[in-house]
Amino acid sequence: MALVSQPLLPEAEHHLSRDLLGNSCLKAEISSQLAKAFTATGEPQQSFKELTRGLASCEAAAKGPTSSRPELLQWCCYFHQQRSNALMAEGNLTDSAAVLAEGRKLAEAENLPQQLLQFRLMELQLSMLAWDRAVTERTLSELHPLLEGDAGAGLPADTVHHYQLHYTLLKVLYGVRMGKCMRLTVDANNKTVEPPVVIRLRLLLRQASSGAPSPFAWVPLSTLGIVVELLGALLQRLGGRLSFAKECLSKGDQAAGEELASLGVHSDTREAAHADLPAVHLLLVLQFMVRECRTQIQLAQGDLEEARDGLLSLAELQSRFPQLLRGLLPSLHALAGQYALNTRSFDPGQSPSGTWREPDKDLGAQESVVLLLSSAAVCLRLNDSDGAKAKLSQALRRAHNTLGCHQIICSVLNCLAPLHGATGDSNGASKMISSSISLADMYGDNYTGGAARRALTILYEKLGNDAECQDTRPKAMQKLVKVESAVAAAKSDVGRHKAALGSCF
């Protein structure tokens, strides 16, 4: 496409500037299409230039005597939005915010309620990208009465669902990032069911798909469907409904594959052929995240052979698209490290020994807890028990207050309990391990449950509590036999096992 664009797009620009004098709305339409063409051919600077040209043309025409002024004002808002999106995609959030402010000022001055709502939704998205929690929460609060529930009065009936879908999806994503996952997994009676927010998102997706096209440019509905399935899997997993989570992930993976195939991306496609297409980039990221989540569930359930193959699938995807998926390489390394740990293949000589820093205050809840847990592991490797205990205690407080991720909470408890036991607090250690066992059993986590029961048996042996040992040892052995069988199955194919471990570093 880039070769074809060289002779044709400049010719179109020539006609746009010379042959369409006075036909301002048609010129705006052509500028819009040219910008899309430049984006598709990997020329973002030319695309931004065309958007700026279209905006200037519409602003000039709207100031003169014309019957098309209302339509031209809408085009001005469109060009402001697209210029902001382009800057946002480049990571230039400051200039993106400035462009949005200009557009919002225009929409307010000209009393354009739909365009104003579009700018506010974009401001919400931008504040989330910038991790500006104060602005995000203020904007969510302002939008709540306009778009929550059956709201939407004053918006066209055939497009209101697009606005509600955009708002609801951003709200849920923010809730997940803030560690409010458990609130999203229960119904009004505090029962764990199919998350109400997922039911709402699917309904809005169907309603938006059956109505008029979206009045503003955002992610295609087919791609949003993958995001909804991924969110559904995450929340179902946190609610302990792992089979339902896997169903969501299967749907998401299939949809991502179909969307990629429609863009010419198949199992043997490599990055050079499609590196310039933003739609391909987004779909590849979503496909990676869907498969990553499925592998995490397999690791938790002790399906290590399936987890190994899932890990290799992710490594192969990343190797085919190294630049487009470079931001996800740390996730691949972390997942491979978890596989190495679960299969007892971790080399202590390769463990990190870097310095610790306090978590950034702007980190999400889950990231800050994982950072504390990782630092505690480094302390233990360095025989710094006091440092490990302090960081694990801090991680436990944060995890209990904000997270619904049982694996992180169990990991903290399993690491912290022996440290308490070593200082004579056997009662505290026993309670921690028991809590870990209860959580692991609730979520079908064989690996964590087996490790916790083994730790509890060791604790009782040290205390000389023979009766409790007799009770816990058989249960621990039952879990550990399953784990050992899973480890043996994963290692049975030596080549694939070594290849999976090679993704760690």
C-alpha positions in Angstrom: 0.0 0.0 0.0 2.8 2.4 0.7 4.1 2.1 -2.9 0.7 2.7 -4.3 0.2 5.8 -2.1 3.2 7.6 -3.5 1.7 8.6 -6.9 -2.0 8.8 -5.9 -2.1 10.6 -2.5 -0.2 13.7 -3.6 -2.5 13.9 -6.7 -5.5 13.8 -4.4 -4.0 16.6 -2.2 -3.5 18.7 -5.4 -7.2 18.4 -6.3 -8.2 19.1 -2.8 -6.4 22.4 -2.7 -7.1 23.5 -6.2 -10.3 22.1 -7.6 -12.8 22.1 -4.7 -12.9 25.8 -3.8 -16.1 26.7 -2.1 -17.2 23.1 -1.5 -16.0 23.0 2.1 -17.9 20.0 3.4 -16.6 17.8 0.5 -13.1 19.1 1.2 -13.5 18.1 4.8 -14.6 14.6 3.8 -11.7 14.2 1.4 -9.2 15.4 4.1 -10.7 12.8 6.5 -10.3 10.0 4.0 -6.7 11.1 3.0 -5.7 11.1 6.7 -7.0 7.6 7.1 -5.1 6.5 3.9 -1.9 8.0 5.2 -2.4 6.2 8.5 -2.9 2.9 6.7 0.2 3.4 4.7 2.4 4.1 7.7 2.7 7.9 7.3 1.4 9.3 10.5 3.0 12.7 10.0 1.3 13.2 6.7 -2.0 12.0 8.3 -1.6 14.6 11.1 -0.8 17.3 8.4 -4.0 16.4 6.6 -6.1 16.6 9.7 -4.7 20.0 10.5 -5.4 21.2 6.9 -9.0 19.9 7.2 -9.5 21.7 10.5 -8.1 25.0 9.2 -10.2 24.8 6.1 -13.4 24.1 8.1 -12.7 26.9 10.6 -12.1 29.4 7.8 -15.3 28.4 6.0 -17.4 28.5 9.1 -16.5 32.1 9.8 -17.9 33.2 6.4 -21.4 33.4 5.1 -22.5 29.8 4.5 -25.5 27.7 5.1 -23.3 24.7 6.0 -22.0 26.2 9.2 -23.6 23.6 11.5 -22.1 20.8 9.5 -18.7 22.6 9.3 -18.7 23.0 13.1 -19.2 19.2 13.5 -16.3 18.7 11.1 -14.1 21.0 13.2 -14.9 18.9 16.3 -14.1 15.7 14.3 -10.7 17.0 13.3 -9.9 18.1 16.8 -10.7 14.6 18.1 -8.7 12.9 15.4 -5.7 15.1 16.0 -5.9 14.4 19.7 -6.1 10.6 19.0 -3.0 10.8 16.7 -1.0 12.6 19.4 -2.3 10.2 22.1 -1.1 7.2 19.9 2.4 8.7 19.8 2.4 9.1 23.5 2.3 12.9 23.4 -0.4 13.2 26.1 0.3 16.9 26.8 -0.4 18.1 23.3 -3.2 15.7 23.0 -4.9 17.2 26.1 -4.4 20.7 24.7 -6.1 19.8 21.4 -9.0 18.2 23.4 -9.3 21.4 25.4 -9.6 23.4 22.2 -12.3 21.1 20.8 -14.2 21.1 24.1 -14.2 24.9 24.2 -15.6 25.0 20.6 -18.4 22.4 21.5 -19.4 24.4 24.6 -19.4 27.7 22.8 -21.5 26.4 19.9 -23.8 24.3 22.1 -23.0 21.0 20.5 -24.0 18.5 23.2 -23.1 15.2 21.4 -19.6 16.6 20.5 -19.1 17.8 24.0 -19.9 14.4 25.4 -17.4 12.9 23.0 -14.7 15.2 24.2 -15.5 14.4 27.8 -15.2 10.7 27.1 -11.9 11.3 25.3 -10.7 13.3 28.3 -11.6 10.4 30.5 -9.5 8.0 28.4 -6.6 10.4 28.3 -6.6 10.9 32.1 -6.5 7.1 32.5 -3.6 6.8 30.1 -1.8 9.6 32.0 -2.8 7.8 35.3 -4.3 11.1 36.6 -6.5 9.6 39.2 -8.0 12.9 40.4 -9.1 13.9 36.9 -10.3 10.4 36.1 -12.5 10.1 39.2 -13.9 13.6 38.7 -14.8 12.9 35.0 -16.4 9.5 35.9 -18.5 11.3 38.5 -19.6 14.0 36.0 -20.5 11.4 33.4 -22.3 9.1 35.8 -25.7 10.9 35.7 -25.5 11.2 31.9 -24.7 7.6 31.0 -25.2 5.2 33.9 -28.1 2.7 33.8 -31.0 3.9 31.7 -29.6 7.4 31.4 -28.9 9.0 28.1 -31.9 11.3 27.8 -31.3 13.8 25.1 -29.1 11.5 23.0 -30.3 9.9 19.8 -31.9 6.6 20.6 -30.0 4.8 17.8 -26.5 5.9 19.0 -26.9 6.3 22.8 -25.5 2.8 23.3 -22.2 3.7 21.7 -21.7 6.4 24.4 -22.8 4.1 27.2 -20.5 1.3 26.0 -17.5 3.7 25.8 -18.2 5.0 29.3 -18.9 1.7 31.0 -15.9 0.0 29.5 -13.5 2.8 30.7 -15.2 2.7 34.1 -14.6 -1.1 34.5 -11.0 -0.8 33.3 -10.3 1.9 35.8 -11.9 -0.2 38.6 -9.7 -3.2 37.7 -6.6 -1.0 37.7 -7.5 0.4 41.1 -7.9 -3.1 42.5 -11.7 -2.9 42.9 -12.1 -6.3 41.2 -14.1 -8.0 43.9 -16.8 -5.3 43.8 -17.2 -6.0 40.1 -17.7 -9.8 40.5 -20.7 -9.9 42.8 -24.4 -9.0 42.4 -26.6 -6.8 44.6 -27.0 -9.6 47.1 -23.2 -10.0 47.4 -23.3 -13.3 45.6 -20.6 -14.3 43.1 -22.4 -14.8 39.7 -21.6 -13.8 36.1 -20.4 -10.3 36.8 -23.2 -7.8 36.3 -20.8 -5.4 34.6 -20.0 -8.0 32.0 -23.7 -8.7 31.4 -24.2 -5.0 30.9 -21.2 -4.6 28.5 -22.4 -7.5 26.4 -25.9 -6.0 26.2 -24.5 -2.6 25.2 -22.3 -4.3 22.6 -25.3 -6.0 21.0 -27.4 -2.8 21.1 -24.7 -0.7 19.6 -24.1 -3.4 16.9 -27.8 -3.4 15.9 -28.2 0.4 15.9 -26.7 3.2 13.8 -22.9 3.4 13.3 -21.0 5.1 16.0 -21.2 8.9 15.8 -17.5 9.2 16.9 -14.4 7.3 15.9 -13.1 4.8 18.4 -12.2 1.1 18.5 -14.3 -1.0 16.1 -17.2 -2.9 17.8 -15.8 -6.3 16.8 -12.5 -5.4 18.6 -14.4 -4.1 21.6 -16.0 -7.5 21.8 -12.6 -9.1 22.4 -11.9 -6.6 25.2 -15.3 -7.5 26.8 -14.5 -11.2 26.7 -11.0 -10.5 28.2 -12.6 -8.5 31.0 -15.2 -11.2 31.5 -12.5 -13.8 31.9 -10.6 -11.7 34.4 -13.7 -11.1 36.6 -15.0 -14.7 36.3 -11.5 -15.9 37.3 -11.5 -13.6 40.4 -15.0 -14.9 41.3 -13.7 -18.5 41.2 -15.6 -19.4 38.0 -12.7 -20.8 36.1 -14.6 -22.8 33.5 -16.6 -19.7 32.5 -13.4 -17.7 32.4 -11.9 -20.2 29.9 -15.1 -19.9 27.8 -14.6 -16.1 27.6 -11.0 -16.6 26.6 -11.8 -19.1 23.9 -14.3 -16.7 22.4 -11.8 -13.8 22.6 -9.0 -15.8 21.0 -11.2 -17.0 18.2 -12.5 -13.5 17.5 -9.0 -12.0 17.5 -7.8 -14.7 15.1 -10.7 -14.0 12.8 -10.2 -10.2 12.9 -6.5 -10.6 12.2 -7.2 -13.0 9.3 -9.5 -10.5 7.8 -6.6 -8.1 7.7 -4.3 -10.6 6.1 -2.5 -11.7 9.3 -2.2 -15.5 9.6 -0.1 -18.0 11.6 3.0 -17.5 9.3 2.7 -13.8 9.0 5.7 -11.7 10.2 5.9 -8.1 11.4 7.4 -6.5 8.3 4.2 -7.0 6.3 1.9 -5.3 8.7 3.9 -3.1 11.0 2.2 0.1 9.8 -1.4 -0.9 10.5 -2.7 0.3 13.9 -5.6 -2.1 13.8 -3.2 -5.0 13.5 -1.2 -3.8 16.5 -4.2 -3.5 18.7 -5.5 -7.0 17.8 -2.2 -8.6 18.3 -1.9 -7.0 21.8 -5.4 -8.3 22.6 -4.6 -11.8 21.3 -1.5 -11.9 23.4 -3.4 -10.8 26.5 -6.1 -13.4 26.0 -3.6 -16.2 25.7 -1.6 -14.8 28.6 -4.7 -14.9 30.9 -5.4 -18.5 29.8 -1.9 -19.6 30.6 -2.1 -17.9 34.0 -5.2 -20.0 34.7 -3.5 -23.2 33.6 -0.5 -22.5 35.9 -2.9 -21.9 38.8 -4.8 -25.1 38.2 -1.6 -27.1 37.8 -2.1 -27.9 34.1 1.6 -27.4 33.5 1.8 -29.2 30.2 -0.9 -26.9 28.7 0.7 -23.9 30.4 4.0 -24.8 28.8 2.4 -24.9 25.3 0.5 -21.7 26.0 3.8 -20.0 27.0 5.5 -21.2 23.8 2.5 -19.9 21.8 3.1 -16.5 23.3 6.8 -16.6 22.7 6.2 -17.5 19.1 3.8 -14.6 18.7 6.2 -12.2 20.2 9.0 -13.4 18.0 7.0 -12.8 14.9 6.0 -9.3 15.9 8.9 -8.2 18.2 8.4 -4.4 17.7 4.6 -4.3 17.9 4.6 -6.5 21.0 7.8 -5.2 22.6 5.8 -3.6 25.5 4.5 -7.1 26.5 8.0 -8.7 26.7 8.1 -8.2 30.5 4.8 -10.0 30.8 6.2 -12.9 28.8 9.3 -13.0 31.0 7.2 -13.0 34.2 4.9 -15.8 33.0 7.9 -17.9 32.0 9.4 -17.2 35.4 6.2 -18.5 37.0 6.4 -21.6 34.9 10.0 -22.1 35.9 9.0 -21.8 39.6 6.0 -24.1 39.3 8.1 -26.8 37.5 11.0 -26.4 40.1 13.3 -25.3 37.3 14.3 -22.0 38.7 18.0 -21.4 38.8 18.9 -19.3 41.9 22.0 -18.1 40.0 19.7 -16.2 37.7 17.5 -14.6 40.4 17.6 -10.8 40.5 19.8 -9.1 42.9 19.1 -5.4 42.1 18.3 -2.7 44.6 14.9 -2.1 45.9 12.9 1.1 45.5 9.6 2.1 47.0 6.6 1.5 44.6 5.6 4.6 42.7 2.5 6.1 44.2 0.9 6.1 40.7 1.3 2.3 40.2 -1.9 0.3 40.1 -2.8 -1.8 43.2 -1.7 -5.1 41.6 1.6 -3.8 40.3 2.6 -2.3 43.6 1.9 -5.6 45.5 3.7 -7.7 42.9 6.7 -5.3 43.2 6.8 -5.7 47.0 6.5 -9.5 46.6 9.3 -9.6 44.1 11.5 -7.5 46.3 10.8 -9.8 49.3 11.9 -12.7 47.2 15.2 -11.0 46.5 15.6 -10.3 50.2 15.1 -14.0 51.0 17.7 -14.9 48.4 20.1 -12.6 50.2 19.2 -14.0 53.6 17.6 -10.7 54.7 14.7 -12.1 56.7 13.8 -8.8 58.4 13.7 -7.0 55.1 11.6 -9.7 53.5 9.2 -9.8 56.4 8.7 -6.0 56.3 8.0 -6.0 52.6 5.7 -9.0 52.7 3.7 -7.4 55.6 3.3 -4.3 53.6 2.2 -6.3 50.5 -0.3 -8.2 52.6 -2.0 -5.0 53.8 -2.2 -3.6 50.4 -3.5 -6.9 48.9 -6.2 -7.4 51.5 -7.4 -3.8 51.1 -7.5 -3.6 47.3 -7.0 -6.9 45.5 -9.2 -9.8 44.6 -6.4 -11.8 43.1 -6.1 -14.9 45.2 -2.8 -16.0 43.8 -1.0 -12.9 44.9 -2.6 -13.0 48.3 -1.8 -16.7 48.8 1.8 -16.1 47.6 2.3 -13.4 50.2 0.8 -15.5 52.9 2.9 -18.6 52.0 6.1 -16.5 52.0 5.3 -14.6 55.2 4.1 -17.5 57.4 7.5 -19.3 57.7 9.1 -16.0 58.7 6.6 -15.6 61.5 7.1 -19.2 62.5 10.9 -18.7 62.6 10.4 -15.9 65.2 8.2 -18.0 67.4 4.8 -16.8 66.2 3.5 -20.2 65.4 -0.1 -19.2 65.9 0.1 -16.4 63.4 2.0 -18.6 60.9 -0.7 -21.3 61.2 -3.5 -18.8 60.6 -1.8 -17.4 57.5 -1.2 -20.8 55.9 -4.8 -21.9 56.7 -6.1 -18.7 55.1 -4.0 -19.5 52.0 -5.3 -23.0 51.9 -8.9 -21.8 52.0 -8.4 -19.3 49.2 -6.5 -21.8 47.0 -9.2 -24.4 47.4 -11.9 -21.9 46.6 -10.3 -21.1 43.3 -9.2 -24.6 42.4 -5.5 -23.7 42.6 -3.7 -27.1 43.1 -0.2 -25.7 43.1 -0.8 -23.0 45.7 -3.0 -25.3 47.9 -0.4 -28.1 47.8 2.5 -25.7 48.7 0.4 -24.3 51.6 -0.5 -27.7 53.0 3.1 -28.8 52.8 4.2 -25.6 54.7 1.5 -26.3 57.3 2.7 -29.9 57.8 6.3 -28.7 58.2 5.1 -26.1 60.8 3.3 -28.8 62.8 6.3 -31.1 62.6 8.5 -28.3 64.1 6.0 -27.8 66.8 5.7 -31.5 67.6 2.0 -31.5 66.9 1.6 -35.1 65.8 -2.2 -35.1 65.7 -2.4 -32.1 63.4 0.4 -33.6 61.2 -1.6 -36.8 60.8 -4.5 -34.7 59.6 -2.7 -32.4 57.2 0.0 -34.7 55.7 -2.4 -37.0 53.6 -4.2 -33.9 52.2 -0.9 -32.3 51.4 0.4 -35.4 49.8 -2.8 -35.7 47.7 -2.3 -32.2 46.3 1.4 -32.6 45.9 1.1 -35.9 44.0 -1.1 -34.0 41.4 1.4 -31.3 41.2 4.4 -33.7 40.8 2.4 -35.5 38.1 1.8 -32.2 36.3 5.5 -31.2 36.6 6.6 -34.6 35.1 4.2 -34.2 32.2 5.4 -30.7 31.5 9.1 -31.9 31.6 8.4 -35.0 29.5 9.0 -33.2 26.3 12.5 -31.9 27.1 12.8 -29.7 24.0 9.6 -27.8 24.6 10.2 -27.6 28.3 13.7 -26.0 27.7 12.2 -23.7 25.1 9.6 -22.5 27.6 12.3 -21.8 30.2 14.2 -19.9 27.5 11.5 -17.3 27.5 12.4 -16.3 31.0 15.5 -14.2 30.2 
